[in-house]
Structures are given as structure tokens and as C-alpha cells.
């Protein structure tokens, strides 16, 4: 877990002046003009050739799709047209008529690559990709254009990304981020042609119930998220961080915790010298494969010795020397663990990804070359060296970080610098060879520092910027203000839910037989509940990342504080009334037999439903 947009004059002879004036003043039919400027999209179109006229989306428009791949793309487009207010559009086979939209997948169009597409707007509009994904991205451009009006300038766009990995990383580690928030993110990513979402999170385990501390996700919730990612061509890559930062999984497994030379167990560090620790970790990987379909696995591998050093753990050096000889280093034991995880993933047809900071150059055993390294921190081994060693390298720079209650990426500055994925922490590469792309990362170091809705407001400009920098020209507009206006013009993805829309009006309500409180909306889309005793809050119990994540903690009436995110609640409409979900803990309130109001994960205790009067 880490801190880090002519009219030519005609000369005429004196004798011809009268005839010329007569011609100029005579009524003439309208002539279609060609607009040389590319239509506004995010990312900006990489190549646009204007033509006379325009395509007009109108009642009667049909989606023409003949093959199965085309129909899948067209069906998603039809859903999104309806969600964005463009009505119901039928998906048909056969020839196109004026006003129709044609979806075409042609594998022979190899110049478009795996994700590129061609959009041609005229009397009808066609979207062509060499793959289903390419054709899908063409539909995202179409939706952005229709968000600005039903008339699209005629012309041809050939739009191909520069980088194959364009992503966002979300650490829903320790804390819980609501599923609607993550679903919004998937839709926004696809709308802006981002294709990879890394999620570090806990799936509720059947194999290891001792690890099921909040905030986990159920397997059905993950299946729902992955299905949405599949529909929108966003690969959702799971991460269980190891061998450091693994305390969410081993806090109740002291037998797997690394023990230092003083005999103290380290709940955030896995003992990499134990076969049982490796088996435990890989069993979690196997359980995740039941719900995740990605062809990549992220094991983290960062900050294993954060706040300590290998010297405190002599058993690690002993393990390395026993396996690799007298010249081995403690780092070799760490790399050995990474490589064993790599081989387990490879046996399942999955590629391994790790963070870069554990690769300090102190090892004699190399990391398997087909391991993708995500570079976030400037350490001794630079990106150029990693690429020379055969690794693919993704730019996950600290400068692209958004940390709750901490550092936020300076998107305007990055845009003004024409930042692109070759600009790593500590090194600027002259070539993109070996660079897979880039992603922004969201970390919850201070879990109560901001609500997830506040994070979203910070996220959208950064998301559009990384989409632009990884797809095409890193600086398509002269100023950052113009780039922001580009994002404003295309708006949000179809189906995007306004999570700040509060379903309750301000006022005083009686919540069943439990309490009476004044409900006041907050600017970030939650409510506070104020009574004579104070404001309803969750403030007790054990803290994790500054968040009271302990189930069963009683809600209290604390002194009202407008800055306290723990006093903000999401009223969730359900049959018969409302549930109350804390904006930070993401646990719902329930009422015990003795009348106490406590928080629990919704799959552990049925949330209370309050009828409001």
C-alpha cells in the first residue's frame, strides 16, 4: 500500500463586373462544408479525415450486425443507447439503410491491431474492427459523439492505441468499496477506452474461513463485477499482496507469520521459508480462480521489509543458502518465493505481475523474465534495466497515485508536461519498447480521509488523462482547461449511476421505533443524522487504516463534526423503507434483541429496514 489533455478572391475584368454580381446575388442551393477539426472525444481521435456532409442519428436508426461477434457488440451498444436516452434501437442483419449504424468485425484489417477501429460517418455510420474489442471501442466513440448531439460530421477516423495496457488500480484492501462504485468505474473506464482494472481485495473464503475479516466481497459479488468487465472489455485482474502486506489474510494464522530474531511474530509478513505458507497462498489463488477469469495474477511483492530489514530474520538467509549455495543473499529467498508463485500461476495459464520495489539488485537469482513488473518507485534497478532483462514493464508511477486523505496526482501538471508512459519515477525512456502502458492507483492509507464519492470526484480528471496518455497524443489540446472541457463534453458513460444523488429530502424523520433525527444531505452525497444527543456515528472498536472495521460495534451519538466522514450515512432504499450503510465502514446497521444499534456486514446479519415517518 503506497503513498502516489477561404474564400479565394477572384479578379475580373471591368466588362465582367455586372455578370459576376448577377451570379453572386442569384439564389444557389446549399453546399455541404467539410469541417477539418476532428470531433471531440476522450481519448482524442488519433487520425481523422473529414468529408462533406454529416451523419444524423434519427428515429428509425437500426444497428446492423451479421456475425455473432458483431451482434454481441451491437447488443451492448443497444443497451447503452437506451441507457443514455437515445431510445430503443433494433439489432438486425442485412444491408444498411440511410441512418443505420453498421458493426463489422474483419480479421483481415490487421493494421487496426487488437483494439483499433475505423469509424466512417456518412449517410450511414460504420464501425469496423479487426477484433470484437476493436469494434467495441468504436461504439464508445460513437456514444461520446452522440452525447454531444445527434449530428456527427462526416469523415473517417482510424483510431489505434499506442499502448496495450491502460488501467486503473484500486486497493479495496482492508477497507470495503461498494460494488456500485466499482461498477461505475468499469463503465467509465470502458467509455474512455481503458482496458485493465487491478483490484487488490479479499474474496470471502470457503477454504480459509479464519481469514474472513471485513471488508471482504462475496464470490457472487465478484462474479457480478467480472461479468460487467467482460461485457465492457475491461480485464479485472485480482491481487493478493504477498509476502508483505498480507495481514488481512494471516492475522488469525500466527503459524504462517514471519518471526524476527527477538521472537516477535510479524502479522503483515508471510514466512517465505515455510512450505505451508506457500501452500496457503496458492490455495487462495486457486480459490480466486473460481470467480476471476483474467489471464494475469498480481502478487504484489512490495515493501516486504518495510520498516525492518532482512538482518532481523536470519532464517531467510539460511533458507537462501541451503537452496542456492553460500553466495546466496536474503533477497534470493524473496525472489525464490516470487518465482514459485510465478510457476503456480503459469501452470494455470496465468501470467504473474509484481511491483518493482522488491527488486533492488541484491539478488543473485533472477526473477522469471516473463513476469510483468509494475514500476512505481525509484529504486536501484531502473525500468531500462528491467526491460533489458526481458521483463515487460508497466508504468504505475507514484505521480499517478490518489491516496485517501493524502497525496493526489497533479493531473494538470502532468498534462502540461505532456507526461506519457515512458516517464517513470527516476528515469525517462526514449523508446516505448518493453513498456506495456500505464495506470493510476487508488490507495486507502487513511481509510476515513475521504469517502468513496469524494474519491470519485478526484478520479475522473486523472482517469481521462491516463486514458489520453496511453491511447494517443499525450497533449491533444493547447491547454489543460481545453482538455478538461473535452471531458466535460463527452460526459459520463451510459448507465453511470450518480452516487451523490440522495434518495431522502432534508427534514426530520422518525426511524421506526428506534430514534428520531434530522436528516441533512452532505455535499458528497450522503446524509448526517442529528438528534439532541449528537450525530449518529461509528467510532468505536478496533481500527484498521484508521477505520473501525470491527463487526458488532455499536453506533453512537457523537458530537457533530461536519468533517467527520464516520458520521456520514448512505440511506439505501429497499422494500418497506431504508437501510443505513456507513459511508466509510460500508457496514449496515442492525438492531439487536436488546435494542442496541450495531454495524455488521450485510451477509452476516440482516440489515435493519427502517420505515420513515
N, C-alpha and C positions, 0 to 999 in steps of 0.2 A: 504494500500500500504506500503510495507516494504522494509527495507534495504536489505539480505541473499540468479581395473584388473589379441647264444653260440654254440658256436660250441664246442661240447664235444670232448676232446682228447681221442683217442681210443688206448689202449695199445695192442700191437700184439706181438706174439711170433716171434722169428727170422725167423723161417721157413715160416711164412706167409707174410713177408715183400713184396716179389715180387708180390704175388697175390693181396695184398692190393693196391700197387702202380698201378697195371694194372687197378684195379677197379676205383681208383680215377681219372685217366687220361682219362678214356673212356668217350665219349660224352654221356650226360644224358639230358632228357627233362627238361624244366624249371618248377620249383615248385613255386606255389603262396606262398608268405610270409604273415604273419599276422603282421600288424602294431599295437602295443599296445596303441599308443597315439590316443586320441580322435581327430577327425577332428576339425579344428579351426572354432568356431562360437562365436557370441555375442548374448546373454549370452553363456558362455561355457556350453557344454552338461553336464547334471547332472549325467548321467550314460551311459557308453559306453562299449560294449563288442565286441572286434574285431573278425573278421572271415577271413579266407583265401580269396583272390581274390579282385575284385573291381566291382563296378557298373560303366558303361560307358554310358554317355548321348550321343546319336548319331542321325543322320538323321533317321527318321522313328519312333522315340520315340512317344508314344501316352500317353495320360492321361486317365486312366480307372476309371470311376466313374459311379456307377449304380443308386444310390438314388438321390433324389432332393438335400439333404444337401451336398452330395459328389460332385454333379455337380456344385453347387454354389462355393465350394472351388476350384474345378478344373478350372472353368471358370476364376476365379480371377488369379489363377496360370498361366493359358494360357496367359492372358493379360500381366502378369509380365514377363514371359519368353520372350515374343515378345519384350517388352519394354527394356529388358536387353540384347538384341542381340542374343537370343537363337532360334530365328525363330518361325514360326507358328506351334503349336503343337495341333493336333486334340483331342477333348474330346469324348471318346467312351464308350460304355457299353460292358460288357462281360469279358472273361478271359484275363489274362495278357500274353503278349509275352516277350521274351528277350528284354531288353532295355526299357520296359514300366515303367510308374510311376502309381501306384495304390493309389487312395484316398479312404479311408474306414472310416466310422463312425459306431462304435459299442458301443451302450449304455451299453452293458454287461461288458465293460472294465472299471469298476468302479475305479480301482486302479489308472487310469490316471487322475481322477478328472475332473473338469470342463474345464481345459485348457491344461492338459498334453497330450502328444502324444508319439507314438512309431514310430521310423524310422528304417526300415530294408533294408539295401543295399546288393544286391547280383547280380544275373544275371538280375533281375529287381529290382525296388525300391518301397517299400510300405510305406504309411503314414497313421497311424491309430490313431484315437482319440475316446474317449467316447462321445465327442460332436463335433459339427461343428467347434467350436472355437479351440478345441484341434487339429483337423486335419489341420485347417488353420495355426496354429503355426508350424506344421510340414513342411508346404510348405515354411515358412520363413527360416527355417533351410536349406532346400534343395536349395533355391535361394542363400543363403550365401555360401554354398559349391560349387555351380556351378559358383559363382563369382570368385572362385579360380582355376577353371579348370573343364573339362568335366569328369574327372575320380574321383570317390568317393570311398574311402576304404570300403571294405565290412565289415559289422558289424551291430550291433543293438544298438540303443540309446533309452533309456526310459527317457524322459525329462519332469519333472513335476515342476511347480513353487512353491517356498516356501511361497510367499505372493500373496494375491488375487488382491491387488491394486498396480499398478506400473505405475507411472504417471509423467505428466508434467503440470504445471500451467502457464498460460500466462495471464498477465494483459494487455489486449488491452483496458484498461480503460482510459478515457480521450483521449489518442492518438489513432491512427488507425494503425494497422499492416496489410500489404497487404494479400489478400486472397491466392495468390500463395505461400507466405511464410508459412501460416498456413497449406496449403495443403501439402507442403513439410514436415512439421513437423509431420503430421498424418502418412505419408508414412514411415518416418524414425522411428517413434515410433513403428509402427506395425512390421517393419523389425527387430527391436530389442526386440520385444515381450512386449512392454509397452501397457497398455490397457485403460488408462484413461487420458483424456485431459480436464483440467478445464480451461474455458475461462471466464474471467471477462470482459464483453464488453457490448456495447449498441446496441440493435437492434432498428432500426428506427421504432418509434411507430405510429400506426394509432390512438390509443385511446388517446394518450397524445402528440400531435404534438408540444406542447410548450417545450417538453423535447428533441427535435431533434437537439441538438447541435452536431457539429462534434467532434470526429470521430466515427460515428455510422456505422453499417452494415445494408444492406437491408435484408429483410426476404428471398429473393431469394438467396442471398449470403450465408446466414446461412443454408438454405436448402441444398445448394450445398456442404457445408462443412460437414454437418451432414450425408449426403448420402455417402460421401467418408469415414467418420468414420465408418458407418455401414458396408461398403464393406470390410474395413480393421480391423474390430473388435476393434475399438477404441471408447469407450464411451465418448461422448463430453458433459460435464456437464457445464451448464451455472451458472453464478453468477451475481447477482446484489447486491453490497455491501450495507448493511444497519445494524443498523440505522446510522452508521457513514460512511464517505467517499461516501455519496450519492449525493454530489453536482452536478455531471453530470445530475442528474435527477430532482433536485429540485431548481436549480439556478434561474429558472423562476417561481418557486412556493413558494414565501415567506410565504404564508399562512400555509405551511407544515414545515417550518423551526423552529427549537428549538430556543426559545428566552431566553436569560440569564437574570439575576436579574437587569442588567443595561438597559434592554430593547433592547439589540442588537440581531439581528437575526443571526443565525449560518447556513450559506448555506451548510455546509458539514454535518449537523446533522439533522436527522428527529425527529420531535416531537412525541415521542412514547406514549405520553399521549392522543393524538388525535385519535379518531376512523377514521377520514378522512385520516390520514397518513397511517394507517394500510390498509385501503381500496385501497388507491392509490398504495401502494407497491404490494398488492396481485393482483391488476388488471394488473400490469406489469408482474407478474408471470404467470397469465393466458394467456397474450399475447405471452410470450415466449414459452408457451406450444404449440403454433401453429407451431413452427419451430424446437424446440428441442424435442428429443424423449427419453432422458436419464431418468432413474428412480431415479435420485438424483437431488437435488437443493441446491446450495450453497448460503447462505445469508450473508456470510462474518462475520458480528457481531464483527469486530475487531476495536480497537482504537477509540471507541465511544467518550471517554473523552480525547483523545489525546490533550495535551496542555491545558487542563482545568480539572475540576472535578465536581462531582455531586452537590457540595455545591452551585455552581453558578446557579443551576436550581432547586429551591425549589419545583416547581410544580411536579417534578418527584417523590420526596419523598412523597408528598401529595397523588399522584396517587397510589403509592405502599401501603400506609397505608389505604387508602379508600378501596382498594381491598383485602389486605391481613392482615390487622389489625395493631395495634400500634407498634408491634415489627418489622414490615417490614422495609427493607432498600431500598435506591435508586436502588441498584443492582437488587432487586426483580422486579422492573418495567422493567428493561432491560431484565431479564430472561423471564418475562411475555410476552414481545414482541417476543422474540425468540420462545417461546412455542406456541404462536398464529400462527406464521408463520409455525412452525412445523405442527400444526394441519391442516392448509390450504393445505400444501404440501401433508400430509398423505391422505387427502380427495380426492386427485387426484392420489393416488397410488405412491407417490414420497417420498423418504427419505430425511431428512434435514441434511446438513453439515454446520459446523461453524468453525471459527478459535478459538483458545483456550484462547487468552489473556484476553477476557472479563470475564472469569471465575476465579475470584480472591478469591473465598471463602467467600466474604462478603454478599452473598445472603442467604436467608432462604428458598426460593422457588427453588426446583431443576429443572435443565434442563431435558426435556424428555429424558429418558435413551437410546432410540433408535436413538438419534441424534449423528451422527458421528462427532467427534472432530478432527480437523486437528491441530496438535501441532507444533507451530513454535517458541514460545517464552517461556523462563524460567520464570514462574510466580509461585505464592504460591501453586496452585493446580497442582500437578505433574501428569505425564501420568499414573503412577501406581494407583493414586487415581481416576482418570477419569475411568480407566478400572474397578476398584473396584465398582464404581458407576453404572456400566453396559454399559458404552459407548464403542463403537469401536473407536480406535484412530489411525489416520494416521500420520506418521512422515513427516512433512513438514518443517524440521529444517532450521533455518536461515543459517546454514553452507552449505545448498544446494541452496542458492539464487544466481541469476545472476541479477545485477541491472545495468541498463544503466548508464554509467558514474560514477559508484560506485563500491560497493563490488561485487566480483566474487568468486564463490565457488572454493576452492583449491582442485581440484579433485585429484591431485597427493597425497597430504597429506591424504585425506580421504581414498584413496586406500591403502596407506602404513599402515594406522591404521586398515585396514580390517573393515571399517565402515559398519554397516548394520542397518536395520530399527529399531532395539532395542535401538540405540544410539540417544536418544533425547537430546534436549537442556536442560541441568540441571539434567538429570537422564539417567543412563544406565540400562535397564531392563535385567534380567537374563532369561526371557522367552519371547517368541513371542506371547503368549496368549493375545488376545484382540487387537493386532497390525495388522492393515489391510495391511500395506505396507508403501511406501514412494513415494515422488515426489520431483522434482526440480521445482523451481518457478522463473519466469522471471518478473521483475518489471521495470517500466519506470520512476523512480523517477526524473531523469534528461532526459527528452524525447529526447533531442538533443545530449546527451552524446555519443551515438553510433548509427549507422544506423542498421537497422534490419539485413542486411547482415553481419555486424561485430558481432552482437549478435549470429548469426548462427555459426560462426567460434568458438566462445567461448562455444557454447552449445553442439556441437557434442560429445566431450570427456565426459562432465558431463552427457549427456543423456545415453551414453553407460555404464558409471559407475553405474548410478542408475538402469539401466536395469539389470546389473550383480548382484548388491547387493540385488535386490528384487526377482530375479528369482532363483539364486543358490548360490554357494560358493562366498563369498564376495571378495576372494583373489585367483583367479584361477591360476595366473602367479606369478613367484617369484619376479618380479619387475614391476613397473608401465610402464616402457618402453616396456616390453613384452606385457602388456595389451593393450597399445596404438597400438602396431604392430598388435594385434588381430583385433582391429577395422579397421585398415588400410587394412588388408587382406580381410575383408568382404565387405568393401566399403559402398556405399550408396544404398538406396532402389531403386528398379526398378521404373522408372517414376519420380525419383527425378530430379528436374529442377535445373540446375546450375544458380542460380540467379545472380552470378557475371559475367556471360557472356554478355558482352556489344554488342548490335547489330550494333554499329557505330564504324568505324575506326577513329583514331585520325586525325584531319585535320580541315580546315576552311570551314564553310558552311554558306550559306545564308538561313535563316529560313523564307520562303515565302517572304512577303513584310514587315516583322516586324523588323528583325535585322540580322546582320552578326556576327558570333562568332567563335572562335577557340574551338573545342571540344577536351577535354583531358580526357581520362579514369582515374578513381581513383582506388586504389588497392582493394576497397571493391565492385567494380562492378557497379559504377555509372559513371557519367561524370560531368565535370565542363564546363561552357560556359563562355569564356573570350572574352571581347571586349575591345576597347580602354577606355571605361568608367569603367571597372572593371569586376567583376564576377557576373553572374545572381544569385540572392538570394531571399529568402522570409525572411524578418527580421522585418517587422512592424506588428502592430496590437496587440491585447490582447494576452498575454502569458498564457498558461496552461502547467504546468510541464516544463517550460522553452521553450515551443514550440508555435509559432504563429499559432494557430488553428482557427483564425477568417476567415471565408469565405469572399471573396471580397477584401482581402489585395493585394495591388499592388506589383508585382515583381520589384526589384530594382537592380541597378548595384553597388554592394558594393566593397570595397577594397578587393582584392583577398586574401584568407586565406585558406591554404591547410588543416587546422584543422577544418574549419567550415563545419559542416555537412549540414547546411542550404543552402550551395552553391552547393550541390550535387543533380543531377537530374537523373531520370530514363527515357531514351528515349524508349517509348513503341511503337513498330511497329503496325501500323493499315493501312487499305486500304488508299492509297494516300499519306502516309508519316508517321509522328511520332507524338505522343502526348508527352508532357513533364510533368512528375509527380515528385513533390519534394520528395526527399528521406526521409524526416522527417515528413512533414505535411501530406503526402500521398494525397494531392490535386493536381488536374491537372490545367494547365494554360489554360486560355481562353482569347479572345480579345474582349474588349467592343466596342460599336458602335463608341466611340470617340478615339479608338486606344490604350487604356491602356491595359497592360497585367496583369491579375489578377488571383488569385487562387480560385477554387471552388471545392466542392465535385462533382464527375462526374455525380451524379444523380440530381444535382441542376442546373448546366449549362453544356451544351455540350462542352466538351474539344476541344480546337483548334487542328487542324491537320495541321502540317507544312510540306510542300514539301521542301526537302533539295536539294540545288544545290551548 
